[in-house]
Amino acid sequence: MVNLDPRPLEDFTMWVMLQRGGQKSNIPALKQLVNDWVKMTTQKTAGQRKDRPKDLSFDNLERVKMGILCEAVALVLSGDLDKLEAMKDENRTD
């Protein structure tokens, strides 16, 4: 017989993580990941040429995309995006 956990679904870590206020944003990490993605999509190589050591390998593309997604979600869930929008609105009215 299977014993089911009687706790509600909200107690699971995955669901708690996706609640507002459950994350801390890391804006520098988001900026770095976006800059890496832009570099990868605009460089002339796929990061395969040994004579171009500063080019980023496309082997990292999925990691970079997932990192952007995770950091963007954290920015929204932390409430920091709302704070940035409020600051921007305050500056417009001044």
C-alpha positions as a Markdown table, in Angstrom:
| # | Residue | x | y | z |
|---|---|---|---|---|
| 1 | Met | 0.0 | 0.0 | 0.0 |
| 2 | Val | 1.2 | 3.5 | -0.9 |
| 3 | Asn | 1.4 | 6.0 | 1.9 |
| 4 | Leu | 0.5 | 9.5 | 0.6 |
| 5 | Asp | 1.9 | 12.6 | 2.3 |
| 6 | Pro | -1.1 | 14.4 | 3.8 |
| 7 | Arg | 0.5 | 17.8 | 3.6 |
| 8 | Pro | -1.1 | 20.1 | 1.0 |
| 9 | Leu | 0.7 | 20.7 | -2.4 |
| 10 | Glu | 1.8 | 24.2 | -1.3 |
| 11 | Asp | 4.2 | 22.6 | 1.2 |
| 12 | Phe | 6.3 | 21.1 | -1.6 |
| 13 | Thr | 9.5 | 23.0 | -2.2 |
| 14 | Met | 8.8 | 23.5 | -5.9 |
| 15 | Trp | 5.5 | 25.2 | -5.3 |
| 16 | Val | 6.9 | 27.3 | -2.4 |
| 17 | Met | 9.8 | 28.4 | -4.7 |
| 18 | Leu | 7.3 | 29.7 | -7.3 |
| 19 | Gln | 5.3 | 31.9 | -4.8 |
| 20 | Arg | 5.8 | 35.7 | -4.8 |
| 21 | Gly | 8.6 | 36.6 | -2.4 |
| 22 | Gly | 10.1 | 33.1 | -2.5 |
| 23 | Gln | 13.0 | 34.2 | -4.6 |
| 24 | Lys | 15.9 | 36.7 | -4.5 |
| 25 | Ser | 16.7 | 38.4 | -7.8 |
| 26 | Asn | 20.3 | 38.5 | -9.1 |
| 27 | Ile | 20.3 | 41.4 | -11.6 |
| 28 | Pro | 24.0 | 41.2 | -12.4 |
| 29 | Ala | 23.7 | 37.5 | -13.2 |
| 30 | Leu | 20.7 | 38.2 | -15.5 |
| 31 | Lys | 22.6 | 41.0 | -17.3 |
| 32 | Gln | 25.6 | 38.7 | -17.8 |
| 33 | Leu | 23.5 | 35.9 | -19.2 |
| 34 | Val | 21.7 | 38.3 | -21.6 |
| 35 | Asn | 25.1 | 39.7 | -22.7 |
| 36 | Asp | 26.4 | 36.1 | -23.2 |
| 37 | Trp | 23.2 | 35.3 | -25.3 |
| 38 | Val | 23.6 | 38.5 | -27.4 |
| 39 | Lys | 27.3 | 37.7 | -28.0 |
| 40 | Met | 26.5 | 34.1 | -28.9 |
| 41 | Thr | 23.8 | 35.1 | -31.4 |
| 42 | Thr | 25.8 | 37.9 | -33.0 |
| 43 | Gln | 29.3 | 36.3 | -33.3 |
| 44 | Lys | 30.3 | 35.0 | -36.7 |
| 45 | Thr | 31.2 | 31.5 | -35.4 |
| 46 | Ala | 29.5 | 29.0 | -33.3 |
| 47 | Gly | 32.3 | 29.2 | -30.9 |
| 48 | Gln | 34.1 | 26.3 | -32.6 |
| 49 | Arg | 37.1 | 28.1 | -34.0 |
| 50 | Lys | 40.2 | 27.7 | -31.9 |
| 51 | Asp | 41.7 | 31.0 | -33.3 |
| 52 | Arg | 38.7 | 32.9 | -31.7 |
| 53 | Pro | 39.1 | 32.2 | -28.0 |
| 54 | Lys | 36.7 | 35.0 | -26.9 |
| 55 | Asp | 33.8 | 33.5 | -28.9 |
| 56 | Leu | 31.3 | 31.6 | -26.8 |
| 57 | Ser | 30.6 | 28.0 | -27.7 |
| 58 | Phe | 27.1 | 27.1 | -28.7 |
| 59 | Asp | 27.4 | 24.1 | -26.4 |
| 60 | Asn | 26.4 | 26.6 | -23.7 |
| 61 | Leu | 23.3 | 28.0 | -25.5 |
| 62 | Glu | 20.7 | 25.9 | -23.5 |
| 63 | Arg | 22.4 | 26.7 | -20.2 |
| 64 | Val | 22.4 | 30.4 | -21.1 |
| 65 | Lys | 18.7 | 30.4 | -22.2 |
| 66 | Met | 17.6 | 28.5 | -19.1 |
| 67 | Gly | 19.7 | 30.8 | -16.9 |
| 68 | Ile | 17.9 | 33.9 | -18.4 |
| 69 | Leu | 14.5 | 32.2 | -17.9 |
| 70 | Cys | 15.3 | 31.4 | -14.2 |
| 71 | Glu | 16.7 | 34.8 | -13.4 |
| 72 | Ala | 13.8 | 36.6 | -15.1 |
| 73 | Val | 11.3 | 34.5 | -13.1 |
| 74 | Ala | 13.2 | 35.3 | -9.9 |
| 75 | Leu | 13.2 | 39.0 | -10.7 |
| 76 | Val | 9.4 | 39.0 | -11.0 |
| 77 | Leu | 8.7 | 36.7 | -8.0 |
| 78 | Ser | 11.1 | 38.6 | -5.7 |
| 79 | Gly | 9.0 | 41.8 | -6.3 |
| 80 | Asp | 12.1 | 43.7 | -7.4 |
| 81 | Leu | 10.7 | 44.2 | -10.9 |
| 82 | Asp | 7.7 | 45.9 | -9.4 |
| 83 | Lys | 10.0 | 48.2 | -7.4 |
| 84 | Leu | 11.9 | 49.1 | -10.5 |
| 85 | Glu | 8.7 | 49.9 | -12.4 |
| 86 | Ala | 7.5 | 52.1 | -9.5 |
| 87 | Met | 10.8 | 54.0 | -9.4 |
| 88 | Lys | 10.5 | 54.5 | -13.2 |
| 89 | Asp | 7.0 | 55.8 | -12.8 |
| 90 | Glu | 8.0 | 58.2 | -10.0 |
| 91 | Asn | 10.8 | 59.6 | -12.2 |
| 92 | Arg | 8.3 | 60.2 | -15.1 |
| 93 | Thr | 6.0 | 62.2 | -12.8 |
| 94 | Asp | 8.8 | 64.5 | -11.4 |
